Amino acid sequence: MNILVIGGGGREHAVVKALKKNKTVEKVWCLPGNGGIAHDAECFPIKATDLESIVAFAEEHRPDFAVVTPDDPLCMGLVDRLEEIGVPCFGPRANAAIIEGSKVFSKQLMQKYGIPTAEAQTFSDPASALAYLKKCEYPVVVKADGLALGKGAIIAGDLAEAEKAVREMMVDKIFGESGSRVLVEEFLIGPEVSVLSFTDGETVVPMVSSMDHKRARDGDEGLNTGGMGTVAPNPYYTPEIADVCMKTIFLPTVRAMKEEGRTFKGCLYFGLMLTPKGPKVIEYNCRFGDPETQVVLPLLESDLLTIMRACREGTLKEEMVKFSSGAACCVVLASDGYPRKYETGFEISLPEMQPWEEIYVAGAKTADGKLVTSGGRVLGAVATAESLAQAVEKAYALADRIRFENAYMRRDIGKRALKALK
C-alpha cells in the first residue's frame, strides 16, 4: 500500500514511523514533512492547508489511504475533498471536526447532552462580555471560539486580566476571526489528563493516557508552549476514573455527534480535568495531540494502519487495540527563547539509538545535506521502559546525547507524575 500523511511535525513523524511497521506499506508520502521525516517518507513542500495542491497531488499519485493529522486541514474539509476523489481517509469530515474548530459548538454540545464540563457563557460582542466579567468570581478562563494554535485559552486571575484577554481577542483580533466569539468559563481545579481515542462513530477505544507539560520552564513556570514533554500513562488516570469517563464522557460524546448528524470517525482527543466533583471536559481535539502522540504510539502493540482503516470503515473493535503495560517519556528539545524569539539554522547531531529509543523530528530541515534547526520545538527524545521512572531516566539519557547549538529542554518532565505514583 501507498500511504499519504498530511502534516510536518513530531506528531506526523511518530505516525509515519508507526504506519511503516505494517508489512503491506510500500511507500509513504508526507506533505510537507520535514528534514527528519524525510528519512522515513518521501516529502513534498506542500502546506497542510493548501487543499487544492494536496488534492492535485492525490489525483496524480493515487494513494491507497490518507491520514490527515493537523487541525486546520481537518476543519477546512480535506477529508471530504480526498474522499470525493476516491481516497479513503483516517480523520473526521469537516462537519465533525467542528468539535475542535468551534469551542462554542463543543460547549453547547456538552450542555445539550449533559456531558460534564465547566460552566460557561458565550459572547459575540465585546460590550456584553466586558459587562459579564464584572459579575464573575476569579480566576476565569477566556477562550477564543476558533482555532488559535493552542494559544486561544487565557486563565485570567482578576478582572483586569480578563478584560485584557477579551479586548485582545474580540477587538484587536489577535487570533483573527477565531476571536469573533468568546467563552468566559469557570476555572476548574485538579490534575489534567489527555486521553486520545480511536473511534468509528459507534465504538470508542481509548489509548493509553498521558500527561503534557505546557509551560516553557521547569516547575511549570514561564509561557505556554505547544508542549515541552509528555509521559504515559498518566498516574492520576486510574481504572476507576477510566470507567467513569467512558460512561459519562467518551460514549456520550460520540453518540451526541452521531445524533447531531456529525458522525465522528478518527482520533478524538479528550482533554480532561479530574475535579473534586469528578472528571470534566476542558477541550476536545479532532486529531492526535502533539506531543502526546510521541508517547502513546511507541506503546501501541497493535498495527496502526489496521486500526485506522477500521475507524474509517466502521468496523473498530476493542480487541483490535492493544497497548504495552510499560511507560514512555518524551523530552522536547527546543530552540532557546521559544515560544518567543529564537535563532535557527544550527546543525543537529543525532546519536545511534537503542531499541527502546526514538527521535521524532518537528522543527528541522535539510540544508546542504545536513539536518538543521528550523523551528521552536526541534525534536522529541522518546524512551520506553517497564516503569515510568525508567522511561524518564532513559529519555533524558537520549536527550543528552543529541547536540545542536542553542538547544534547550526542561529538566523536570515526568517529575509531577513520579510524585503522584509515590
Secondary structure, DSSP 8 states (H G I E B T S, - for coil): -EEEEEE-SHHHHHHHHHHTTSTT--EEEEEE--TTGGGTSEE----TT-HHHHHHHHHHH--SEEEE-SHHHHHHTHHHHHHHTT--EES--HHHHHHHH-HHHHHHHHHHHT--B--EEEESSHHHHHHHHTT--SSEEEEESS--TT--EEEESSHHHHHHHHIIIIIS-TTGGGGSSEEEEE---S-EEEEEEEESSS-EEE---BEE--EEEGGGEEEE-S-SEEEES-TT--HHHHHHHIIIIIHHHHHHHHHTT----EEEEEEEEEETTEEEEEEEESS--TTTHHHHGGGB-S-HHHHHHHHHHT---GGG--B-SSEEEEEEEEETTTTSS-----B-B-----TTEEEEE-SEEEETTEEEE-SSEEEEEEEEESSHHHHHHHHHHHHTT-B-TTEE--S-TTHHHHHHH-
